[in-house]
Amino acid sequence: MFQRAALQETHRLAADDAWARVWLYWPASVWSFVRRIWPAAYYQSVRGPQQPVTRGAFRVNREVWAPLRLAWASWQYGKIAAPQKWREPYARRHPRKEMSWTDLEPEALRSLLARVPGRRSRRDWLTLYNAACVYAVAMHANRRNHGYQQDLARLAVEQLECAVLSTRGSFAVVERSWMVEEDPDLALLREEDLFKNFVRTAYPSAEALQPISPSMRSDEQLREYDYRLLEEIAKVMQEVWTRRSETHGVDIQCATEWLRIERKIWKSIRQISDDANIRKWQDRVSLIRYLQTNCPSASASSPDFPPPLAPVEAMSPNGLPDAEKIRQTLSDLKQDVDAEDAHSLSDEGQRVLREASADGVARLNARTVRLLSTGYAAAWQTLDDWLEREVEDHRPFRQALEDVPQLTRRVPTPPHGRRLLPV
């Protein structure tokens, strides 16, 4: 039902945009004509932030991606048992955009995308990326057919390769983390070797870490490594936020990416500090690569990041506390991160920034950036002091997490006394 409503809303937006171009945007058409006969008139006055969604990307979504998602939802609805199918009309496809989920063919999708009006003239990053998402979503239609999956994966990766070579503008900041880890449309594509090879080629910095195996290490040695890794992460992130506090205003999309990175790191720290995940070594490798990719300058300037595995003979390198103390510290760290919802704070901040962007806010002012950055920098510095045993108790770290300001679009009563930063 929601997929159908979304498709209807997409067509209404397209209709509104057509009328707006007739009645509101006609001066741009006039200037375009004047420029052909008088090149000196080539002057553009841009009012407000540049819209990130291009017409080519919008048309791909309207003509192919949205009907494809609706066909998928309708097919899933048809599999529900009879007592739950209380509104049969909601399973019907849009009459003008009918698409069969069970009869999808790669070449048919390719033809549909080729017929999208204006797509070939709009070879921007988002248009190509949305075309790749169409092929990636279609991979869910026939998961048992290996050849079918490979054909769609090849077409999707071809679009992504073209996207990387195109002009990306503001999307250059956020594209990799969303593409490689978060976009649900690419869930099956990320499992394919073609996509993994593409990521290694397009983003070679992600391979800076050579894989290492913990199979011969004891649990105590692995927890020592976790302790040293968290020490170095705290130093790197303190440096990252300190540098950010010196910027004079920042783009909304860039600030949203900051909080997305922060959310991923806090969730990883929670997993690493959990005793149940001692042997899940890939979590550590993924976190190190994530930091090297998204915070390259700070991680490269830290000589001890990432820390190497200690030799088997050395049980307590660099004057670390004993095994029981390390275990207790990591346990307290997990409890503090859970209690203060460190990753949820970043989630809420991303929601506020998305609302602000929808309202036309293009940048955060210098004061908001400084207060937000110093709040996070203080939390990471306090964590570093605690792990370095300059502070024996974990309560200052927990208080520092609580003191990180919360971005807001309104002025309610702050939860738990947390400072609010209006955007």
N, C-alpha and C positions, 0 to 999 in steps of 0.2 A: 504494500500500500504506500509506504514512504517512497519507494523507488518510483512508483507511478506519479506521485505528487511532485517529486523532484523533477521528473521529465516534463510535466506540465509547466512547472515554474520556469524551467529552462526555455521553453518555447515562448512563454509570456515575456521573459526578459529579452529574448531576441526580437519580439514584436515591438516592445517598448524602445529598444535600441534603434530599430528601423525608423520609427516615427521621430526619435530624437535627432537622427542624422538628417531628416528632412527639414525639421523646424528649428533645430538649435545649432547644428554643426555646419550649416550652409556657408558661413564665412570661410571655413577651411577649404571647402571646394572651390570657392572663388579665388582664394589666394593660390591654390594649386594651379588653376588655369592661368593666372597672371604670371606665375613664375615661368611658364613655358614661353611666354613672349617677352618677359622682362626679367632676366636672371638676377638683377639687383634687388628684386622684391623678395628674394629668398630670406625671409626673416620669420621666425616662429616665436610666439609668445606663449609659454607654457604656464597655465594657471593650476596650482595645486600639484600633488605628487603624480608622477607618471603611473598609469594603471598597469599592473604587472600582467594581467590576463589579456592577451592579444586576441584579435578577432579570429585569426586562424586557429588558435587553441580553443576558443569558445565554439567555433563551428565543428571541430572534431568531436568535442564533447556532445554537442547537441545532435549531430547527425549519426554518430556511430557509438561513442562510449556510453552515453545515457541509455539508448535503446538496448544495447548489449547487457548492461547491468539490469535493466528491467526484465529482459528475457530470462536472465539467470534467476532473478527473484521469483518470476512467475513459474519457472520450472521447479524451483524448490518448494513453492507453495503447492504445486500440484502433487507433491509427494507426501503431503500431510494427511494424516488419517481423517476420515469423514467427520467426526465430532468437532474438529477444530476448523473445518472449512465452512465457516458460517457466513462468509461474504464472497461468493463465487465471482462476482464481477471484478473484484480487485485483482484477480489473477489474469485478466485479459490484457493483452498487449495493446499498445497504442495503434489505432487502425492505420495511420499513415506511416508508422515506423515499425511495422511488424518484422520481427526477427526470430528465427527458430533457434533455440539454444542447442537442440540435439543434432541439428544438421549444419553446424558451423564448419566452414572450410577455410583454410588459410588464404587461398587465392581469392575467395569471395570477400573476405574482410579487406584484403589488399585493394580489391576493386572498389569497395565501398569508400575506403579512405581516399583513393585516387579521384573519386567523383565529388569529394567535399569541395564546395565552391571556395576558390581563393586559397586553398591550402598550399599549392605549389608556390604561390607568390609570398606566402608567409612561412619562411623557413627559419623561424625563430626557435629558441630553445624549448619554450613551453609547448608549441605546436608539435614539434617532433617528439617531445617527451610524452604528450598525451596520446599520440599515435602508438608509441611503444606500449603504453598502458592498455590500449585496446587489444593488442596481440597477447599481452600477459594475462589479462582477464579471460580471454578465450581459451587459455590453457586449462582452465577448470572444467571445460565442457567435456573433455575426453581424456581423463588422466591416465587411462590404461594403455593408450596408443602411443608408443614411444616415438614413432615417426612423426605423428601429428604434433607431439610436444616439441620435438626438435625443430620442425618447420616454423612453428610460431615463435620459439625462442630465437631462432636465427633472424626472423623478421623484426622482432622486438629489439634485439641487440643492434641491428643495422640502424634503426631509428635512433637509439641511444648514442651510437657512434657519431652519427650526423649531428645530434644535439650537442655533443661535447665540442665539436668543431665550429658550431654556430655562435652568434653573439648571444651571450647569456644575461648580461646586465646584472640586475640585482639578484637573480637566481644563482649566480656563481657562489654566493655565500652559503646557501642552504641546500644545494642540490645533492651533494654526496651523502650526507647523513640521512636525508629523507629517502633517497633512492635505495641505498644499500641496506638500511635497517628498518625503516618505518612504514613506507608506503604499502598499504595492504594489497593494492592492485598487482604488485610485483612479487607476491609471496611465493608462488610456484617458480617464477623466473629466477629468483635468487638461489634456487637449488640446482640450477643447471650450470655445467662447466663453462658454457659459452659466456654466461653472465659473469662468472667469477673471473674468467680470463679478461673480460672487458674491464672490470673494476681494477685488476692489477695493471692493465695497460694504461687506462685513463688516469688512475690515481696511484702512481708508483710509490708515493711516500707511505702508503699504507703497508708496504712490505718491508719497512725498515727493520722490523724485529724478526730475527731468525727463530723458528720454532724450537722450543726446548722441552724436554720430557722430565716430569717429576716422578716417574714410576719407581725409581730406586731410592727415593727420599722417604724418611720417616714423617709421621704426622707432625712431630715437633719441629723438624726442619722446614716443613712446608708452612707452618704457622709463623716461624721466624721470617721466612721470605715475605709472607703476607704483611707482617708488621713493617718490614723495611720498605715494601712497595707502597704502603699507605703513607709512610713518612714522606717519601719522595713525591707522591701525588699531592699531598698537602702543600709541599713547597712549590710545586709547579702551578697549582691552581691559585695559590696566594699571589704568585708573580703575575699570573694571567689577569686576575681581577685588579691588581694594583695598576697594571698598564691601562686597563679599561677605564679606571677612574680618572685618568688624565685626558680622556678624549672630550672634546667640546661638542657635545650632542652626537647622537647616533641614529641611523636609520632604523625604523620600526622592525623591518625584517631581520636586520642584523641583531637587534636586541632579542628578538624572538629566538634566533638561533643560539644566542648565548644561553638562554634559559633552557633550551632543548638539550644542549650539551651538558649543562649543569644537572638536569634531571637524570640523564643517562649515567653520569658519573656517580651520583648519590645512590642510584639503584644498584650499580655495580659494587659500590663500597658496602652496601647492606648485604649483598650476596657473598662477598669475599669474607666479611667478618662473621658470617654464620658458620658454626662448626659443621653443619650438615653438608657444606660445600667445599670441604678441604681438598678433595680429589678432583674437583671440577676445574682442571687447570686451564681449559680453554677460556673460562671467564676472565682470568688474569691476562691472558694473551690478547683477548679482544679489547679489554680496557686499555692496555698499553698502546695498542694500535690506534684505538679511538683517540687517545690523547695526542699521539704523535701526528695524527692526521688533522685534527681540529684545533690543536694548540701547538703548531709546529715550532714557533719561535721560542716559546717558554720551555717546552720539553727538550729542544735541542740545546738550549743554554744551560740546562741543568746537568752537570757532569755525572751525577749518580743515578740518572733516570734513563732507562729502567735499571733497577739493581740486578746484578748477576746472581745466579744461584750460588750459594756458598758451597765450598768443597765438602764432600761427605765427612771428612775428618773434623771440620770445624763446626761445632754445634752452636756457638754463641759469638758470631763475629761482631765487631764494632761495638762491643760493650752493651749488647741488648740485654733486657731483663730475662729472668729465667722463664722456662716454659709455662709454668703456672701463671706467672704474672702476665705473660703475653696472652694466654687464653682468657684471663679475666678482663684484660684491657679490650680485646676484640669483642668480647661479650657485652661489655658496657657500651662500646661504640655502636653496636647493632641496636641495643635498646634505646640509646639516645637518638639515633637516626629515625627509628620507628616512632618514638614518642613525639618528635617535633615534625614528622612528616616532611623531611627535607626535600624529597622528590615531588611531593604534592604541592609544596610551595612554588616550585618551578612550573608545575602544570597550571596552577592558578595564574601565575604571571603571564604565561603564554596565552591563556584565554583572554586576559585583560588587554594584552597587546593586539590580539586579533580584533577585538571589539574596537579598540582605538583606531586601528588601520581602516576598519569598515566605516568609521565615522569621519575619515579623512585626515587623521593625524599621521603625518609623514615621519616625524623625528621626535626623539626624546630630548628634552633640554639637558644642558650640562649639569644642572643641579640634581636632577633625577638620576642621571647616569652615575654621578659621583656618589650619591648616597647609597644607591643599590650596589655599586661596585665595592665601596668600602665596607658595607655590611657583609657581603660574601667573603671579601678578603680577610676580615676580622675572624669569621668563622673558620676559614682554612688555617689562618695563623694560630688560632687557639688550638686547633686539632694538632698542628705541628708541635706546638709547645708541650701539649699533653703527651704525644708519642715520644718526643725527645726527653721526656721526664723533667722538663723545666717546671711543669705543673703536675703535681702528683694526683690530683683529683679530677674526675671527669666533669664535674658540675660547671666549671667555667666554659667548657666547650658546649655543653647543652644550653647554657645561657646565651652564648654567642649565636647558636642556631636560632634561638627564640628571638634574638634582636635583629635578625635579617629583615629589612623592611619588605612589606608586601605592596606590590603595585595594585592600584585600584582606579576605577572610573567613577566612584562615588565616595561619600564620606560617612561610612557606617562606624559603629563602635569597633575598634580594633580587637580581634580575637587574641586572648592571652597577653594583652598589652603590647602587641606587635605594632610597630610604626607603619603607617600607610603612606605611600607615595602616589599622589594623583598623577595620572598620565594625561 
